[in-house]
């Protein structure tokens, strides 16, 4: 990592990777420093916020103190949506929105409606993680597959005017 940083001292991605390596080696303060540097270099890199949360967790911060970084990581990079939801659960908060924000689900016993379960919850989580464009792409792929199967079935039965193979 030192050689990579020397070659490109402005690479936030390399700082994140060194942060992860330092954390794995037990150097949480060094990992925290690298993750902070990465955020300073590229504040739109979700992985840097997740690395800072991991380093802070190793330094003993509570889950509630990590949520802002994990929420930012999830907002910037969908790969961290599940990590954010898990941290909310560990912190004793409902999964459903930002901490105290308008999208937050009501706390248990607060009289609010329970979080959706089943297919509706799956659709909600899909929209949160992938957005509308991802949902449209997934539905288009499913529709395309169905059309392809129908055409194949039709061709095998000879309904399209060709001889069955």
C-alpha positions, -999 to +999 in steps of 0.1 A: +000+000+000+029+024+007+041+019-029+006+025-043+001+056-021+035+069-032+026+063-069-008+080-065-011+100-032-046+113-040-062+078-044-090+075-019-096+039-029-060+029-020-064+046+014-096+026+020-078-006+012-050+002+035-075+011+062-090-024+059-056-040+060-046-020+090-078-030+108-073-066+100-038-063+114-052-048+146-042-012+140-076+005+145-061+040+150-042+037+117-073+023+100-093+053+113-067+077+100-067+062+065-105+061+063-106+098+074-080+107+047-101+088+021-132+107+030-113+140+027-100+130-007-133+117-020-164+125+001-186+105-024-169+072-017-193+051+003-167+025+011-146+051+030-175+059+054-180+021+060-142+018+067-144+046+092-174+030+109-155-003+111-124+014+126-145+033+151-163+001+161-129-015+167-120+015+189-151+008+210-177+033+197-213+022+202-235+013+172-256+045+176-224+064+171-216+046+138-250+050+122-242+083+105-212+069+087-231+037+078-261+056+065-238+078+044-221+046+031-255+031+022-267+063+005-236+065-016-231+028-023-260+003-022-236-025-011-237-010+024-275-009+028-276-042+047-247-032+070-266+000+079-298-020+086-279-045+107-263-016+127-297-001+133-310-034+146-279-038+169-285-003+182-321-012+190-336+010+163-362-001+138-350-006+102-369+017+079-353+051+076-327+075+089-322+079+126-351+101+138-358+112+102-392+113+085-388+079+070-379+062+102-402+034+113-420+039+146-403+024+176-417-009+190-446-003+213-451+033+201-485+025+186-473+029+150-479+003+123-455-025+121-429-026+093-442-044+062-434-081+059-434-105+030-435-094-007-442-058+001-411-056+024-390-072-004-402-046-029-396-018-004-360-030+003-354-035-035-365+001-042-343+014-013-312-005-025-315-003-062-338+026-069-365+028-095-341+023-124-329-010-109-365-022-104-374-013-140-343-032-153-352-063-132-388-063-144-376-058-180-352-088-177-380-109-163-404-099-190-378-106-217-372-141-203-409-149-203-412-137-239-381-158-249-397-189-233-430-184-251-412-180-285-391-211-279-422-231-269-440-219-300-411-228-322-408-263-308-445-269-314-443-257-350-468-229-345-445-203-361-447-220-395-413-236-392-407-273-389-402-287-354-366-296-347 
